[in-house]
Amino acid sequence: MEDKQIALENMEISLGHQTNPQNYISIPNHSEELWRRTLQLPAGEGILIKFLHGGPAVLSVPDITQYWLCIQRPSKDLKDGTDTYYIEAQVTGDEDAAEQELLKLAQTWEVPK
């Protein structure tokens, strides 16, 4: 499903993956992180990040609220690196309801080992 968005009631979601230095998560440029929380999920320890994402400096657009639900594993390709798998949720309706929908989805999320 990576790069494919699916519209739900309060958000649009897609899957993502990044390989980074150990324990690092890179949210999109022009973003303001509001908070992050550690969660225990069936697939393992997760991190839920809430942030505002705006457009590039030359294009003034309203900030969009996004959630990233991330699970990290030791990298398969980068020595001493981390593979971060995430569900990206762009809020299109109620923020609290979107967060709850995302947490419900996380209960059945199958993350590569």
C-alpha positions in Angstrom: 0.0 0.0 0.0 3.0 2.3 0.1 2.4 5.5 -1.9 -1.3 4.7 -2.1 -3.7 6.7 0.0 -6.9 5.3 1.4 -9.7 7.7 2.6 -11.4 6.9 5.8 -14.0 8.9 7.7 -11.6 11.4 9.4 -8.3 10.9 7.6 -6.5 9.7 4.6 -3.8 7.1 5.3 -0.8 5.6 3.5 2.1 3.4 4.5 5.7 4.5 4.5 9.2 3.3 5.2 12.5 5.0 5.8 16.0 3.8 6.7 17.8 6.1 9.1 20.5 6.2 11.6 19.6 4.3 14.7 16.3 5.3 16.5 15.9 8.4 14.2 12.5 9.3 12.6 12.5 12.0 9.9 9.1 13.7 9.6 8.6 15.9 6.4 10.3 19.3 6.0 8.3 22.3 6.9 6.6 20.4 9.8 6.2 21.4 13.4 6.1 18.4 15.8 3.4 18.9 18.4 4.1 15.8 20.5 5.2 12.1 20.4 4.1 9.2 22.6 5.4 5.7 23.0 2.7 2.9 22.7 2.6 -0.8 23.2 1.0 -2.4 20.1 0.5 -6.0 19.1 3.3 -5.6 16.4 5.7 -4.2 19.1 6.6 -0.8 20.6 5.3 2.0 18.5 5.7 5.8 18.5 2.8 8.1 17.7 3.8 11.5 16.4 1.4 14.4 15.9 2.6 17.3 13.8 1.5 20.2 11.6 2.7 20.1 8.0 2.8 23.2 5.8 3.9 23.9 2.3 7.3 25.1 1.1 8.4 28.6 2.2 7.6 30.0 -1.3 4.0 28.7 -1.2 1.8 29.8 1.6 -0.8 27.1 2.4 -2.7 26.2 5.6 -1.0 23.7 7.9 -2.4 20.2 7.8 -2.5 18.0 10.9 -0.9 14.7 10.5 -0.2 11.6 12.6 2.6 9.2 12.0 2.4 5.8 13.8 5.8 4.3 13.6 7.4 1.0 14.5 11.2 0.6 14.2 13.3 -2.5 13.5 17.0 -3.0 13.1 17.9 -2.2 9.5 18.3 -5.0 7.0 20.5 -2.8 4.7 22.3 -0.2 6.9 24.7 -1.3 9.5 23.8 0.2 12.9 20.7 1.7 11.2 17.0 1.5 11.8 14.1 0.7 9.4 11.1 2.8 10.4 7.7 1.6 9.1 4.9 4.1 9.5 1.2 4.7 8.9 0.8 8.3 7.8 -2.6 9.8 8.6 -3.5 13.1 7.2 -6.5 14.5 9.1 -9.5 15.4 7.0 -12.1 15.6 9.7 -12.1 15.5 13.5 -8.5 15.2 14.9 -9.4 13.2 18.0 -11.6 10.8 16.0 -8.8 10.4 13.5 -6.3 9.5 16.3 -8.7 6.9 17.6 -9.3 5.4 14.2 -5.5 5.2 13.7 -5.0 3.5 17.0 -7.7 1.0 16.2 -6.0 0.2 12.9 -2.7 -0.3 14.7 -4.2 -3.2 16.6 -4.1 -5.3 13.4 -1.1 -3.7 11.7 1.4 -6.3 10.4 4.9 -4.9 10.3 7.8 -6.6 8.6 10.3 -8.3 11.1 
